[in-house]
């Protein structure tokens, strides 16, 4: 069971993300991450040897998991018109 204290809303343009800051493991999926002080929603895919693939609609790249800060798991997405 989740506590409401671990959830928050993150709004980017017309999209609202319901985020969960309590997670035990980073699995493949969408996450709120911090890369060099810039926060964004990205798709993460785990790769062998501590590497991950970070994907957006425009590009993707591979880096070490330790190169980023994972802030929250995206639990739901709401798109407004």
SEFIZA-3560 file (N, C-alpha, C; in Angstrom, 3 decimals):
REM SEFIZA-3560
<numar><xx>0.841</xx><yy>-1.174</yy><zz>0.000</zz><atom>N</atom></numar>
<numar><xx>0.000</xx><yy>0.000</yy><zz>0.000</zz><atom>CA</atom></numar>
<numar><xx>0.884</xx><yy>1.235</yy><zz>0.000</zz><atom>C</atom></numar>
<numar><xx>0.492</xx><yy>2.236</yy><zz>-0.769</zz><atom>N</atom></numar>
<numar><xx>1.277</xx><yy>3.457</yy><zz>-0.901</zz><atom>CA</atom></numar>
<numar><xx>0.745</xx><yy>4.558</yy><zz>0.007</zz><atom>C</atom></numar>
<numar><xx>1.642</xx><yy>5.339</yy><zz>0.528</zz><atom>N</atom></numar>
<numar><xx>1.273</xx><yy>6.523</yy><zz>1.294</zz><atom>CA</atom></numar>
<numar><xx>1.166</xx><yy>7.699</yy><zz>0.346</zz><atom>C</atom></numar>
<numar><xx>0.165</xx><yy>8.528</yy><zz>0.522</zz><atom>N</atom></numar>
<numar><xx>-0.029</xx><yy>9.690</yy><zz>-0.341</zz><atom>CA</atom></numar>
<numar><xx>1.137</xx><yy>10.665</yy><zz>-0.228</zz><atom>C</atom></numar>
<numar><xx>1.919</xx><yy>10.592</yy><zz>0.831</zz><atom>N</atom></numar>
<numar><xx>3.031</xx><yy>11.506</yy><zz>1.039</zz><atom>CA</atom></numar>
<numar><xx>4.170</xx><yy>11.278</yy><zz>0.053</zz><atom>C</atom></numar>
<numar><xx>4.179</xx><yy>10.167</yy><zz>-0.641</zz><atom>N</atom></numar>
<numar><xx>5.245</xx><yy>9.868</yy><zz>-1.581</zz><atom>CA</atom></numar>
<numar><xx>4.873</xx><yy>10.267</yy><zz>-3.007</zz><atom>C</atom></numar>
<numar><xx>3.639</xx><yy>10.702</yy><zz>-3.232</zz><atom>N</atom></numar>
<numar><xx>3.168</xx><yy>11.041</yy><zz>-4.558</zz><atom>CA</atom></numar>
<numar><xx>3.155</xx><yy>12.552</yy><zz>-4.753</zz><atom>C</atom></numar>
<numar><xx>3.376</xx><yy>12.993</yy><zz>-5.979</zz><atom>N</atom></numar>
<numar><xx>3.246</xx><yy>14.405</yy><zz>-6.310</zz><atom>CA</atom></numar>
<numar><xx>2.926</xx><yy>14.536</yy><zz>-7.799</zz><atom>C</atom></numar>
<numar><xx>2.498</xx><yy>15.720</yy><zz>-8.209</zz><atom>N</atom></numar>
<numar><xx>2.194</xx><yy>15.995</yy><zz>-9.609</zz><atom>CA</atom></numar>
<numar><xx>3.330</xx><yy>16.795</yy><zz>-10.219</zz><atom>C</atom></numar>
<numar><xx>3.684</xx><yy>16.466</yy><zz>-11.436</zz><atom>N</atom></numar>
<numar><xx>4.690</xx><yy>17.219</yy><zz>-12.190</zz><atom>CA</atom></numar>
<numar><xx>4.029</xx><yy>17.610</yy><zz>-13.504</zz><atom>C</atom></numar>
<numar><xx>3.984</xx><yy>18.890</yy><zz>-13.815</zz><atom>N</atom></numar>
<numar><xx>3.297</xx><yy>19.361</yy><zz>-15.011</zz><atom>CA</atom></numar>
<numar><xx>4.305</xx><yy>19.922</yy><zz>-16.002</zz><atom>C</atom></numar>
<numar><xx>4.305</xx><yy>19.371</yy><zz>-17.226</zz><atom>N</atom></numar>
<numar><xx>5.111</xx><yy>19.859</yy><zz>-18.333</zz><atom>CA</atom></numar>
<numar><xx>4.164</xx><yy>20.171</yy><zz>-19.474</zz><atom>C</atom></numar>
<numar><xx>4.038</xx><yy>21.442</yy><zz>-19.805</zz><atom>N</atom></numar>
<numar><xx>3.183</xx><yy>21.892</yy><zz>-20.889</zz><atom>CA</atom></numar>
<numar><xx>1.745</xx><yy>21.426</yy><zz>-20.632</zz><atom>C</atom></numar>
<numar><xx>1.180</xx><yy>20.583</yy><zz>-21.499</zz><atom>N</atom></numar>
<numar><xx>-0.201</xx><yy>20.130</yy><zz>-21.336</zz><atom>CA</atom></numar>
<numar><xx>-0.278</xx><yy>18.718</yy><zz>-20.756</zz><atom>C</atom></numar>
<numar><xx>0.813</xx><yy>18.216</yy><zz>-20.217</zz><atom>N</atom></numar>
<numar><xx>0.845</xx><yy>16.858</yy><zz>-19.680</zz><atom>CA</atom></numar>
<numar><xx>1.109</xx><yy>16.922</yy><zz>-18.176</zz><atom>C</atom></numar>
<numar><xx>0.293</xx><yy>16.204</yy><zz>-17.408</zz><atom>N</atom></numar>
<numar><xx>0.467</xx><yy>16.091</yy><zz>-15.965</zz><atom>CA</atom></numar>
<numar><xx>0.895</xx><yy>14.665</yy><zz>-15.648</zz><atom>C</atom></numar>
<numar><xx>1.954</xx><yy>14.528</yy><zz>-14.868</zz><atom>N</atom></numar>
<numar><xx>2.468</xx><yy>13.220</yy><zz>-14.478</zz><atom>CA</atom></numar>
<numar><xx>2.217</xx><yy>13.003</yy><zz>-12.994</zz><atom>C</atom></numar>
<numar><xx>1.694</xx><yy>11.849</yy><zz>-12.641</zz><atom>N</atom></numar>
<numar><xx>1.572</xx><yy>11.465</yy><zz>-11.239</zz><atom>CA</atom></numar>
<numar><xx>2.825</xx><yy>10.655</yy><zz>-10.911</zz><atom>C</atom></numar>
<numar><xx>3.631</xx><yy>11.202</yy><zz>-10.001</zz><atom>N</atom></numar>
<numar><xx>4.944</xx><yy>10.647</yy><zz>-9.705</zz><atom>CA</atom></numar>
<numar><xx>4.979</xx><yy>10.033</yy><zz>-8.313</zz><atom>C</atom></numar>
<numar><xx>5.769</xx><yy>8.993</yy><zz>-8.161</zz><atom>N</atom></numar>
<numar><xx>5.928</xx><yy>8.288</yy><zz>-6.889</zz><atom>CA</atom></numar>
<numar><xx>7.401</xx><yy>8.319</yy><zz>-6.506</zz><atom>C</atom></numar>
<numar><xx>7.709</xx><yy>8.976</yy><zz>-5.390</zz><atom>N</atom></numar>
<numar><xx>9.093</xx><yy>9.075</yy><zz>-4.940</zz><atom>CA</atom></numar>
<numar><xx>9.552</xx><yy>7.855</yy><zz>-4.149</zz><atom>C</atom></numar>
<numar><xx>8.651</xx><yy>6.966</yy><zz>-3.832</zz><atom>N</atom></numar>
<numar><xx>9.036</xx><yy>5.774</yy><zz>-3.075</zz><atom>CA</atom></numar>
<numar><xx>9.093</xx><yy>4.581</yy><zz>-4.027</zz><atom>C</atom></numar>
<numar><xx>10.299</xx><yy>4.097</yy><zz>-4.251</zz><atom>N</atom></numar>
<numar><xx>10.500</xx><yy>2.927</yy><zz>-5.108</zz><atom>CA</atom></numar>
<numar><xx>11.729</xx><yy>2.193</yy><zz>-4.600</zz><atom>C</atom></numar>
<numar><xx>11.741</xx><yy>0.888</yy><zz>-4.784</zz><atom>N</atom></numar>
<numar><xx>12.859</xx><yy>0.097</yy><zz>-4.268</zz><atom>CA</atom></numar>
<numar><xx>13.868</xx><yy>-0.246</yy><zz>-5.352</zz><atom>C</atom></numar>
<numar><xx>13.439</xx><yy>-0.200</yy><zz>-6.604</zz><atom>N</atom></numar>
<numar><xx>14.325</xx><yy>-0.570</yy><zz>-7.703</zz><atom>CA</atom></numar>
<numar><xx>13.904</xx><yy>0.196</yy><zz>-8.950</zz><atom>C</atom></numar>
<numar><xx>14.874</xx><yy>0.570</yy><zz>-9.753</zz><atom>N</atom></numar>
<numar><xx>14.581</xx><yy>1.235</yy><zz>-11.020</zz><atom>CA</atom></numar>
<numar><xx>14.472</xx><yy>0.161</yy><zz>-12.097</zz><atom>C</atom></numar>
<numar><xx>13.274</xx><yy>0.022</yy><zz>-12.624</zz><atom>N</atom></numar>
<numar><xx>13.008</xx><yy>-0.938</yy><zz>-13.690</zz><atom>CA</atom></numar>
<numar><xx>12.761</xx><yy>-0.180</yy><zz>-14.987</zz><atom>C</atom></numar>
<numar><xx>12.668</xx><yy>-0.896</yy><zz>-16.100</zz><atom>N</atom></numar>
<numar><xx>12.356</xx><yy>-0.254</yy><zz>-17.367</zz><atom>CA</atom></numar>
<numar><xx>11.035</xx><yy>0.500</yy><zz>-17.249</zz><atom>C</atom></numar>
<numar><xx>10.996</xx><yy>1.712</yy><zz>-17.779</zz><atom>N</atom></numar>
<numar><xx>9.778</xx><yy>2.510</yy><zz>-17.738</zz><atom>CA</atom></numar>
<numar><xx>10.096</xx><yy>3.989</yy><zz>-17.748</zz><atom>C</atom></numar>
<numar><xx>9.089</xx><yy>4.793</yy><zz>-17.458</zz><atom>N</atom></numar>
<numar><xx>9.237</xx><yy>6.249</yy><zz>-17.468</zz><atom>CA</atom></numar>
<numar><xx>9.526</xx><yy>6.764</yy><zz>-16.059</zz><atom>C</atom></numar>
<numar><xx>10.488</xx><yy>7.682</yy><zz>-15.968</zz><atom>N</atom></numar>
<numar><xx>10.972</xx><yy>8.191</yy><zz>-14.698</zz><atom>CA</atom></numar>
<numar><xx>11.225</xx><yy>9.681</yy><zz>-14.784</zz><atom>C</atom></numar>
<numar><xx>11.094</xx><yy>10.364</yy><zz>-13.649</zz><atom>N</atom></numar>
<numar><xx>11.549</xx><yy>11.739</yy><zz>-13.525</zz><atom>CA</atom></numar>
<numar><xx>13.004</xx><yy>11.653</yy><zz>-13.089</zz><atom>C</atom></numar>
<numar><xx>13.905</xx><yy>12.199</yy><zz>-13.910</zz><atom>N</atom></numar>
<numar><xx>15.332</xx><yy>12.099</yy><zz>-13.620</zz><atom>CA</atom></numar>
<numar><xx>15.987</xx><yy>13.477</yy><zz>-13.637</zz><atom>C</atom></numar>
<numar><xx>17.156</xx><yy>13.537</yy><zz>-13.044</zz><atom>N</atom></numar>
<numar><xx>17.971</xx><yy>14.739</yy><zz>-13.017</zz><atom>CA</atom></numar>
<numar><xx>19.288</xx><yy>14.419</yy><zz>-13.717</zz><atom>C</atom></numar>
<numar><xx>19.554</xx><yy>15.159</yy><zz>-14.803</zz><atom>N</atom></numar>
<numar><xx>20.824</xx><yy>15.025</yy><zz>-15.510</zz><atom>CA</atom></numar>
<numar><xx>21.514</xx><yy>16.381</yy><zz>-15.449</zz><atom>C</atom></numar>
<numar><xx>22.584</xx><yy>16.459</yy><zz>-14.703</zz><atom>N</atom></numar>
<numar><xx>23.357</xx><yy>17.699</yy><zz>-14.582</zz><atom>CA</atom></numar>
<numar><xx>22.494</xx><yy>18.900</yy><zz>-14.194</zz><atom>C</atom></numar>
<numar><xx>21.562</xx><yy>18.705</yy><zz>-13.263</zz><atom>N</atom></numar>
<numar><xx>20.729</xx><yy>19.803</yy><zz>-12.778</zz><atom>CA</atom></numar>
<numar><xx>19.487</xx><yy>20.092</yy><zz>-13.586</zz><atom>C</atom></numar>
<numar><xx>19.243</xx><yy>19.343</yy><zz>-14.648</zz><atom>N</atom></numar>
<numar><xx>18.055</xx><yy>19.512</yy><zz>-15.473</zz><atom>CA</atom></numar>
<numar><xx>17.120</xx><yy>18.331</yy><zz>-15.245</zz><atom>C</atom></numar>
<numar><xx>15.882</xx><yy>18.628</yy><zz>-14.844</zz><atom>N</atom></numar>
<numar><xx>14.894</xx><yy>17.585</yy><zz>-14.571</zz><atom>CA</atom></numar>
<numar><xx>14.035</xx><yy>17.354</yy><zz>-15.808</zz><atom>C</atom></numar>
<numar><xx>13.774</xx><yy>16.068</yy><zz>-16.097</zz><atom>N</atom></numar>
<numar><xx>12.934</xx><yy>15.729</yy><zz>-17.245</zz><atom>CA</atom></numar>
<numar><xx>12.354</xx><yy>14.331</yy><zz>-17.072</zz><atom>C</atom></numar>
<numar><xx>11.301</xx><yy>14.079</yy><zz>-17.826</zz><atom>N</atom></numar>
<numar><xx>10.678</xx><yy>12.754</yy><zz>-17.867</zz><atom>CA</atom></numar>
<numar><xx>11.316</xx><yy>11.998</yy><zz>-19.020</zz><atom>C</atom></numar>
<numar><xx>11.861</xx><yy>10.846</yy><zz>-18.716</zz><atom>N</atom></numar>
<numar><xx>12.528</xx><yy>10.047</yy><zz>-19.750</zz><atom>CA</atom></numar>
<numar><xx>12.191</xx><yy>8.571</yy><zz>-19.575</zz><atom>C</atom></numar>
<numar><xx>12.268</xx><yy>7.840</yy><zz>-20.666</zz><atom>N</atom></numar>
<numar><xx>12.129</xx><yy>6.386</yy><zz>-20.609</zz><atom>CA</atom></numar>
<numar><xx>13.509</xx><yy>5.802</yy><zz>-20.336</zz><atom>C</atom></numar>
<numar><xx>13.586</xx><yy>4.927</yy><zz>-19.342</zz><atom>N</atom></numar>
<numar><xx>14.844</xx><yy>4.270</yy><zz>-18.990</zz><atom>CA</atom></numar>
<numar><xx>14.741</xx><yy>2.781</yy><zz>-19.304</zz><atom>C</atom></numar>
<numar><xx>15.776</xx><yy>2.256</yy><zz>-19.950</zz><atom>N</atom></numar>
<numar><xx>15.896</xx><yy>0.829</yy><zz>-20.203</zz><atom>CA</atom></numar>
<numar><xx>17.217</xx><yy>0.371</yy><zz>-19.597</zz><atom>C</atom></numar>
<numar><xx>17.154</xx><yy>-0.620</yy><zz>-18.713</zz><atom>N</atom></numar>
<numar><xx>18.380</xx><yy>-1.137</yy><zz>-18.089</zz><atom>CA</atom></numar>
<numar><xx>19.138</xx><yy>-1.998</yy><zz>-19.084</zz><atom>C</atom></numar>
<numar><xx>20.449</xx><yy>-1.826</yy><zz>-19.077</zz><atom>N</atom></numar>
<numar><xx>21.352</xx><yy>-2.591</yy><zz>-19.928</zz><atom>CA</atom></numar>
<numar><xx>22.347</xx><yy>-3.327</yy><zz>-19.035</zz><atom>C</atom></numar>
<numar><xx>23.092</xx><yy>-4.273</yy><zz>-19.580</zz><atom>N</atom></numar>
<numar><xx>24.096</xx><yy>-4.979</yy><zz>-18.773</zz><atom>CA</atom></numar>
<numar><xx>25.201</xx><yy>-4.044</yy><zz>-18.272</zz><atom>C</atom></numar>
<numar><xx>25.902</xx><yy>-4.490</yy><zz>-17.238</zz><atom>N</atom></numar>
<numar><xx>27.095</xx><yy>-3.836</yy><zz>-16.687</zz><atom>CA</atom></numar>
<numar><xx>26.828</xx><yy>-2.434</yy><zz>-16.146</zz><atom>C</atom></numar>
<numar><xx>25.661</xx><yy>-2.221</yy><zz>-15.539</zz><atom>N</atom></numar>
<numar><xx>25.370</xx><yy>-0.939</yy><zz>-14.904</zz><atom>CA</atom></numar>
<numar><xx>25.057</xx><yy>0.202</yy><zz>-15.857</zz><atom>C</atom></numar>
<numar><xx>24.804</xx><yy>-0.120</yy><zz>-17.100</zz><atom>N</atom></numar>
<numar><xx>24.487</xx><yy>0.900</yy><zz>-18.095</zz><atom>CA</atom></numar>
<numar><xx>22.975</xx><yy>1.000</yy><zz>-18.270</zz><atom>C</atom></numar>
<numar><xx>22.518</xx><yy>2.144</yy><zz>-18.753</zz><atom>N</atom></numar>
<numar><xx>21.112</xx><yy>2.346</yy><zz>-19.070</zz><atom>CA</atom></numar>
<numar><xx>21.005</xx><yy>3.066</yy><zz>-20.406</zz><atom>C</atom></numar>
<numar><xx>19.847</xx><yy>2.910</yy><zz>-21.038</zz><atom>N</atom></numar>
<numar><xx>19.532</xx><yy>3.660</yy><zz>-22.253</zz><atom>CA</atom></numar>
<numar><xx>18.444</xx><yy>4.650</yy><zz>-21.873</zz><atom>C</atom></numar>
<numar><xx>18.646</xx><yy>5.917</yy><zz>-22.175</zz><atom>N</atom></numar>
<numar><xx>17.679</xx><yy>6.959</yy><zz>-21.888</zz><atom>CA</atom></numar>
<numar><xx>17.085</xx><yy>7.417</yy><zz>-23.215</zz><atom>C</atom></numar>
<numar><xx>15.748</xx><yy>7.408</yy><zz>-23.289</zz><atom>N</atom></numar>
<numar><xx>15.067</xx><yy>7.673</yy><zz>-24.548</zz><atom>CA</atom></numar>
<numar><xx>14.034</xx><yy>8.775</yy><zz>-24.401</zz><atom>C</atom></numar>
<numar><xx>13.977</xx><yy>9.653</yy><zz>-25.392</zz><atom>N</atom></numar>
<numar><xx>12.902</xx><yy>10.636</yy><zz>-25.541</zz><atom>CA</atom></numar>
<numar><xx>12.271</xx><yy>10.399</yy><zz>-26.908</zz><atom>C</atom></numar>
<numar><xx>11.280</xx><yy>11.192</yy><zz>-27.247</zz><atom>N</atom></numar>
<numar><xx>10.673</xx><yy>11.055</yy><zz>-28.575</zz><atom>CA</atom></numar>
<numar><xx>11.627</xx><yy>11.490</yy><zz>-29.673</zz><atom>C</atom></numar>
<numar><xx>12.636</xx><yy>12.284</yy><zz>-29.318</zz><atom>N</atom></numar>
<numar><xx>13.545</xx><yy>12.834</yy><zz>-30.318</zz><atom>CA</atom></numar>
<numar><xx>14.890</xx><yy>12.138</yy><zz>-30.413</zz><atom>C</atom></numar>
<numar><xx>15.383</xx><yy>11.573</yy><zz>-29.309</zz><atom>N</atom></numar>
<numar><xx>16.702</xx><yy>10.947</yy><zz>-29.348</zz><atom>CA</atom></numar>
<numar><xx>16.867</xx><yy>9.957</yy><zz>-28.208</zz><atom>C</atom></numar>
<numar><xx>18.014</xx><yy>9.298</yy><zz>-28.200</zz><atom>N</atom></numar>
<numar><xx>18.347</xx><yy>8.379</yy><zz>-27.107</zz><atom>CA</atom></numar>
<numar><xx>19.861</xx><yy>8.330</yy><zz>-26.962</zz><atom>C</atom></numar>
<numar><xx>20.305</xx><yy>7.923</yy><zz>-25.780</zz><atom>N</atom></numar>
<numar><xx>21.723</xx><yy>7.759</yy><zz>-25.533</zz><atom>CA</atom></numar>
<numar><xx>21.914</xx><yy>6.763</yy><zz>-24.404</zz><atom>C</atom></numar>
<numar><xx>23.114</xx><yy>6.229</yy><zz>-24.299</zz><atom>N</atom></numar>
<numar><xx>23.470</xx><yy>5.301</yy><zz>-23.237</zz><atom>CA</atom></numar>
<numar><xx>24.448</xx><yy>5.972</yy><zz>-22.290</zz><atom>C</atom></numar>
<numar><xx>24.306</xx><yy>5.652</yy><zz>-21.005</zz><atom>N</atom></numar>
<numar><xx>25.228</xx><yy>6.177</yy><zz>-19.993</zz><atom>CA</atom></numar>
<numar><xx>25.237</xx><yy>5.208</yy><zz>-18.811</zz><atom>C</atom></numar>
<numar><xx>26.133</xx><yy>5.458</yy><zz>-17.878</zz><atom>N</atom></numar>
<numar><xx>26.163</xx><yy>4.669</yy><zz>-16.648</zz><atom>CA</atom></numar>
<numar><xx>25.002</xx><yy>5.103</yy><zz>-15.761</zz><atom>C</atom></numar>
<numar><xx>24.424</xx><yy>4.162</yy><zz>-15.043</zz><atom>N</atom></numar>
<numar><xx>23.318</xx><yy>4.481</yy><zz>-14.135</zz><atom>CA</atom></numar>
<numar><xx>23.740</xx><yy>5.539</yy><zz>-13.117</zz><atom>C</atom></numar>
<numar><xx>24.988</xx><yy>5.508</yy><zz>-12.725</zz><atom>N</atom></numar>
<numar><xx>25.491</xx><yy>6.459</yy><zz>-11.730</zz><atom>CA</atom></numar>
<numar><xx>25.616</xx><yy>7.883</yy><zz>-12.275</zz><atom>C</atom></numar>
<numar><xx>25.470</xx><yy>8.070</yy><zz>-13.569</zz><atom>N</atom></numar>
<numar><xx>25.562</xx><yy>9.401</yy><zz>-14.179</zz><atom>CA</atom></numar>
<numar><xx>24.302</xx><yy>10.236</yy><zz>-13.995</zz><atom>C</atom></numar>
<numar><xx>23.209</xx><yy>9.622</yy><zz>-13.549</zz><atom>N</atom></numar>
<numar><xx>21.937</xx><yy>10.343</yy><zz>-13.396</zz><atom>CA</atom></numar>
<numar><xx>21.422</xx><yy>10.195</yy><zz>-11.967</zz><atom>C</atom></numar>
<numar><xx>20.462</xx><yy>11.040</yy><zz>-11.622</zz><atom>N</atom></numar>
<numar><xx>19.734</xx><yy>10.896</yy><zz>-10.362</zz><atom>CA</atom></numar>
<numar><xx>18.287</xx><yy>10.559</yy><zz>-10.707</zz><atom>C</atom></numar>
<numar><xx>17.802</xx><yy>9.455</yy><zz>-10.207</zz><atom>N</atom></numar>
<numar><xx>16.405</xx><yy>9.083</yy><zz>-10.408</zz><atom>CA</atom></numar>
<numar><xx>15.598</xx><yy>9.687</yy><zz>-9.270</zz><atom>C</atom></numar>
<numar><xx>14.621</xx><yy>10.532</yy><zz>-9.609</zz><atom>N</atom></numar>
<numar><xx>13.859</xx><yy>11.281</yy><zz>-8.621</zz><atom>CA</atom></numar>
<numar><xx>12.547</xx><yy>10.580</yy><zz>-8.278</zz><atom>C</atom></numar>
<numar><xx>11.834</xx><yy>10.110</yy><zz>-9.303</zz><atom>N</atom></numar>
<numar><xx>10.514</xx><yy>9.509</yy><zz>-9.062</zz><atom>CA</atom></numar>
<numar><xx>10.100</xx><yy>8.642</yy><zz>-10.242</zz><atom>C</atom></numar>
<numar><xx>9.263</xx><yy>7.670</yy><zz>-9.944</zz><atom>N</atom></numar>
<numar><xx>8.661</xx><yy>6.804</yy><zz>-10.952</zz><atom>CA</atom></numar>
<numar><xx>7.365</xx><yy>7.448</yy><zz>-11.451</zz><atom>C</atom></numar>
<numar><xx>7.136</xx><yy>7.413</yy><zz>-12.748</zz><atom>N</atom></numar>
<numar><xx>5.894</xx><yy>7.940</yy><zz>-13.308</zz><atom>CA</atom></numar>
<numar><xx>4.839</xx><yy>6.843</yy><zz>-13.202</zz><atom>C</atom></numar>
<numar><xx>3.790</xx><yy>7.087</yy><zz>-12.420</zz><atom>N</atom></numar>
<numar><xx>2.725</xx><yy>6.107</yy><zz>-12.223</zz><atom>CA</atom></numar>
<numar><xx>1.568</xx><yy>6.292</yy><zz>-13.193</zz><atom>C</atom></numar>
<numar><xx>1.329</xx><yy>7.542</yy><zz>-13.620</zz><atom>N</atom></numar>
<numar><xx>0.214</xx><yy>7.816</yy><zz>-14.527</zz><atom>CA</atom></numar>
<numar><xx>0.482</xx><yy>9.110</yy><zz>-15.279</zz><atom>C</atom></numar>
<numar><xx>-0.091</xx><yy>9.218</yy><zz>-16.460</zz><atom>N</atom></numar>
<numar><xx>0.060</xx><yy>10.406</yy><zz>-17.305</zz><atom>CA</atom></numar>
<numar><xx>-1.319</xx><yy>10.894</yy><zz>-17.711</zz><atom>C</atom></numar>
<numar><xx>-1.550</xx><yy>12.216</yy><zz>-17.579</zz><atom>N</atom></numar>
<numar><xx>-2.812</xx><yy>12.832</yy><zz>-17.969</zz><atom>CA</atom></numar>
<numar><xx>-2.505</xx><yy>13.892</yy><zz>-19.013</zz><atom>C</atom></numar>
<numar><xx>-3.081</xx><yy>13.754</yy><zz>-20.211</zz><atom>N</atom></numar>
<numar><xx>-2.854</xx><yy>14.713</yy><zz>-21.292</zz><atom>CA</atom></numar>
<numar><xx>-4.070</xx><yy>15.610</yy><zz>-21.411</zz><atom>C</atom></numar>
<numar><xx>-3.844</xx><yy>16.939</yy><zz>-21.367</zz><atom>N</atom></numar>
<numar><xx>-4.925</xx><yy>17.919</yy><zz>-21.484</zz><atom>CA</atom></numar>
<numar><xx>-4.968</xx><yy>18.469</yy><zz>-22.910</zz><atom>C</atom></numar>
<numar><xx>-6.156</xx><yy>18.868</yy><zz>-23.308</zz><atom>N</atom></numar>
<numar><xx>-6.308</xx><yy>19.479</yy><zz>-24.646</zz><atom>CA</atom></numar>
<numar><xx>-6.305</xx><yy>20.973</yy><zz>-24.557</zz><atom>C</atom></numar>
//
